[in-house]
Amino acid sequence: MRRQPDEREVAIPLDGEEHRGDLGLPLQPCGLVLFAHGSGSSRLSARNRFVATALRREGLATLLFDLLTEDEDRVYETRFDIGLLTRRLLGATDWVRGESTLRGLALGYFGASTGAAAALEAAAALGSGVRAVVSRGGRPDLALESLPRVTAPTLLIVGGRDDVVIGMNEQAYARLRGVKELKIVPGATHLFEEPGTLEEVARLAGRWFTRYLGVQPPAP
């Protein structure tokens, strides 16, 4: 995997194991977005990496990391263990808060598929500690009970041809109580593989995060 010039590899201790991550730091970042990938994916997800690169152009730091170890990822049931994924995301958030180069940055979550459920569960647990959430083709319905407690502005992005997941997101949207939007990308299927659709996801996510994370951190 070829990293971008503004990325570096990090190791995040979670549940007694070191999980690899890629931390992207533009000059003077105005916020940090943690990525929670979906089932069967990893920090190497081409789609999430595309979005992360676009966010860094907007002045946002990004962290892509492996929620599961290689052995855990081989177990189908583990990929859908939302409690485990949420705990790992919360652990990575604690790690971020302990890093001097990241301290003071407003935090956001970008979740895909099952990672979106983990992002929303974590946002519900942290309250004002998370300033924005974006879901791409997500399964927020897997976090239904926690959605009324999410205070972070939440953007749900779904492909216009992803009929089943649209219904799941509409159900979740109705449960959210704070600032929220549901955006349907015309012509897109679940993985946003159609020309221009992933670019639209990146545009929508960038606008959302800069709106809600775009406060300069205090001077060191």
C-alpha positions, 0 to 999 in steps of 0.5 A, a space after each residue: 500500500 502506498 501512503 500519501 505524503 501527509 500520512 504515517 503509520 501508527 500502532 494503537 493498543 486495543 484489547 491487548 493487541 496493537 492495531 495498525 493505523 494510518 494517520 493523515 495530518 495536513 498542516 494546521 488541521 481544523 479537526 480529526 475524523 476517525 474512520 470505522 470501516 465495515 464488515 470484511 474491510 480494513 484500513 486499506 479500503 480504497 473507498 475510505 482512503 479516497 474519502 480520507 484523502 479528500 478530507 485532508 484537502 479540506 484541512 481535516 486530519 484523518 485516522 484509518 485503523 483496523 477495528 479487528 485483528 486478522 484472526 478476528 476478521 476471519 470470523 463472520 459473526 465477529 464482523 457484526 459484533 457491534 459492541 466489539 466494534 464500538 469498544 475498539 472505536 472508543 479505545 482509538 478515540 482515547 488513544 487520539 486524546 492522549 496524543 500531543 499532536 492531536 490534542 484539542 482537535 474536534 473529533 468526528 466519525 466516518 462509518 461505513 456499513 457496520 462501522 456506521 453502527 459502531 460510530 453512532 453507538 460511540 457517539 451516543 456514549 461520548 455525547 459532546 465529545 464527538 462533534 459530527 458523524 457521517 455514514 456511507 452506505 451504513 447500517 445505522 439500524 444496528 444501533 437503533 436503541 442508541 440513536 435518540 442519545 446521539 447529539 452529534 450532527 449526523 449525515 446519512 449517505 445512501 446510494 439511490 439504487 441501494 433500496 434495502 439500505 435506504 429503508 434501513 437508513 430512513 428507519 434510523 433517521 426517524 430515531 435521531 433527535 439532533 441535527 440530521 440529514 439523509 442524502 440519497 446519491 442518484 444512480 449509486 449502488 451500495 459500494 458507490 462504484 459508479 462514476 462520480 458517486 464516490 466523489 459526491 460522497 467525499 464532497 458531502 462528507 467534507 462539507 459536513 465535517 468542515 461545518 461542524 469540526 471547522 473550529 481552529 484548535 487552541 494554540 499550543 
